Amino acid sequence: MTMRITHGLLAACLAVSLAGCSDKKPPRQPKPAATQTTAYVAMARGKVEVQGGLLELKPLQPGRLTHLAVAEGDTVERGAELATLDDQSARTELKTHEAELVQAKARQKAAEQRLPPARQRAQQLQRAARQGAVDPQQATEAQQQVQQFESAQAIAKAGVEIARQHVALAKNRLAERVLHAPQAGTVVRVNATLGALVSPEDAKPLLVILPERPLQIRAELNESFVHRVKPGMTADVVLEAEPDQPPLKAQVTRLGDLFGSSQLDDGSQGHPNVRVVDCLLAFDQPPTLRIGQNVRVNFHE
């Protein structure tokens, strides 16, 4: 009897213990972190460019290239001398006009020297004629001579001014034989060598300079996205050649006013009727990029 009671108590305790274990909840598993996604409102293709574009420099006059002060890759300051054309004829022209100016000044001086005594003589003859001391015709002729000298003086003065203008023009033409950098930047292309004949009419510029100005993106926004993009919106810029790199941050600065055909279409899309609007974007931080790199622009609020 005692053994049956002992076994019963042990069974009861075991049941209670098992029931207690069954009430314990399993430990919670940590939830995976939520993936943050950015909702883009529009997308576009674009290219990297410099604000205002590249500087394409051509000579202002035709001539033979006698001096080239820069090479591709050189950095230049504003006003730096870049190239020089043969200037012998321009120097000869300047000397000729300088000699003409000296001659014109001599004529003017001679005319000025003749005028005071002529005026004095005319005044004296006029007084004498009023007093009846001389023939009035002499006084009239003296006054006419004064007028002739005054005209000669005016012509001489105009001649000096014309000669000065010729000298100034000759100096300008001589100065135009030297090509200077209009802005600071880097020489990225040289399209001539020493001794070559160059002209303003050449198809290619003599020099191309990348100016020291901020880079920007010129994107082509499809007409179906135009109403979604506004100035001030932010965007992610991804290089087409490096899609796995972190995107660059940019901001929309301007939307174009005209629709046009795509200039970035490589011809593989086969959509010649697609119309686009230029969209300009400024980088939040100055990037290390090259002009002309293709990019993808993803716009978001």
CORVEN-V260018 format. One record per residue. N is the residue number from 1. RES is the residue in one letter. BURIAL is I if it has 16 or more other C-alpha atoms within 10 Angstrom, else O. Layout:
n = [N,N]
res = [RES,RES]
burial = [BURIAL,BURIAL]
This chain:
n = [1,2,3,4,5,6,7,8,9,10,11,12,13,14,15,16,17,18,19,20,21,22,23,24,25,26,27,28,29,30,31,32,33,34,35,36,37,38,39,40,41,42,43,44,45,46,47,48,49,50,51,52,53,54,55,56,57,58,59,60,61,62,63,64,65,66,67,68,69,70,71,72,73,74,75,76,77,78,79,80,81,82,83,84,85,86,87,88,89,90,91,92,93,94,95,96,97,98,99,100,101,102,103,104,105,106,107,108,109,110,111,112,113,114,115,116,117,118,119,120,121,122,123,124,125,126,127,128,129,130,131,132,133,134,135,136,137,138,139,140,141,142,143,144,145,146,147,148,149,150,151,152,153,154,155,156,157,158,159,160,161,162,163,164,165,166,167,168,169,170,171,172,173,174,175,176,177,178,179,180,181,182,183,184,185,186,187,188,189,190,191,192,193,194,195,196,197,198,199,200,201,202,203,204,205,206,207,208,209,210,211,212,213,214,215,216,217,218,219,220,221,222,223,224,225,226,227,228,229,230,231,232,233,234,235,236,237,238,239,240,241,242,243,244,245,246,247,248,249,250,251,252,253,254,255,256,257,258,259,260,261,262,263,264,265,266,267,268,269,270,271,272,273,274,275,276,277,278,279,280,281,282,283,284,285,286,287,288,289,290,291,292,293,294,295,296,297,298,299,300,301]
res = [M,T,M,R,I,T,H,G,L,L,A,A,C,L,A,V,S,L,A,G,C,S,D,K,K,P,P,R,Q,P,K,P,A,A,T,Q,T,T,A,Y,V,A,M,A,R,G,K,V,E,V,Q,G,G,L,L,E,L,K,P,L,Q,P,G,R,L,T,H,L,A,V,A,E,G,D,T,V,E,R,G,A,E,L,A,T,L,D,D,Q,S,A,R,T,E,L,K,T,H,E,A,E,L,V,Q,A,K,A,R,Q,K,A,A,E,Q,R,L,P,P,A,R,Q,R,A,Q,Q,L,Q,R,A,A,R,Q,G,A,V,D,P,Q,Q,A,T,E,A,Q,Q,Q,V,Q,Q,F,E,S,A,Q,A,I,A,K,A,G,V,E,I,A,R,Q,H,V,A,L,A,K,N,R,L,A,E,R,V,L,H,A,P,Q,A,G,T,V,V,R,V,N,A,T,L,G,A,L,V,S,P,E,D,A,K,P,L,L,V,I,L,P,E,R,P,L,Q,I,R,A,E,L,N,E,S,F,V,H,R,V,K,P,G,M,T,A,D,V,V,L,E,A,E,P,D,Q,P,P,L,K,A,Q,V,T,R,L,G,D,L,F,G,S,S,Q,L,D,D,G,S,Q,G,H,P,N,V,R,V,V,D,C,L,L,A,F,D,Q,P,P,T,L,R,I,G,Q,N,V,R,V,N,F,H,E]
burial = [O,O,O,O,O,O,O,O,O,O,O,O,O,O,O,O,O,O,O,O,O,O,O,O,O,O,O,O,O,O,O,O,O,O,O,O,O,O,O,O,O,I,I,I,I,I,I,I,I,I,I,O,O,I,I,O,I,I,I,I,I,I,I,I,I,O,I,I,O,I,O,O,O,O,I,I,O,O,O,I,I,I,I,I,I,I,I,O,O,I,O,O,I,I,O,O,I,I,O,I,I,O,I,I,I,O,I,I,O,O,I,I,O,O,I,O,O,I,I,O,O,I,O,O,I,I,O,I,I,O,O,O,O,O,O,I,O,O,I,O,O,I,I,O,I,I,O,O,I,I,O,I,I,O,I,I,I,O,I,I,O,I,I,I,O,I,I,O,O,I,I,O,I,I,I,I,I,I,I,I,I,I,I,I,I,I,I,I,I,I,O,O,O,O,O,O,O,I,I,O,O,O,O,I,I,I,I,I,I,I,I,O,O,O,I,I,I,I,I,I,I,I,O,O,O,I,O,O,I,I,O,O,O,I,I,I,I,I,I,I,O,O,O,O,O,O,I,I,I,I,I,I,I,I,I,O,O,O,O,I,O,I,O,O,O,O,O,O,O,O,O,O,O,O,I,I,I,I,I,I,I,I,I,O,O,O,O,O,O,O,O,O,O,I,I,I,I,I,I,I,O]
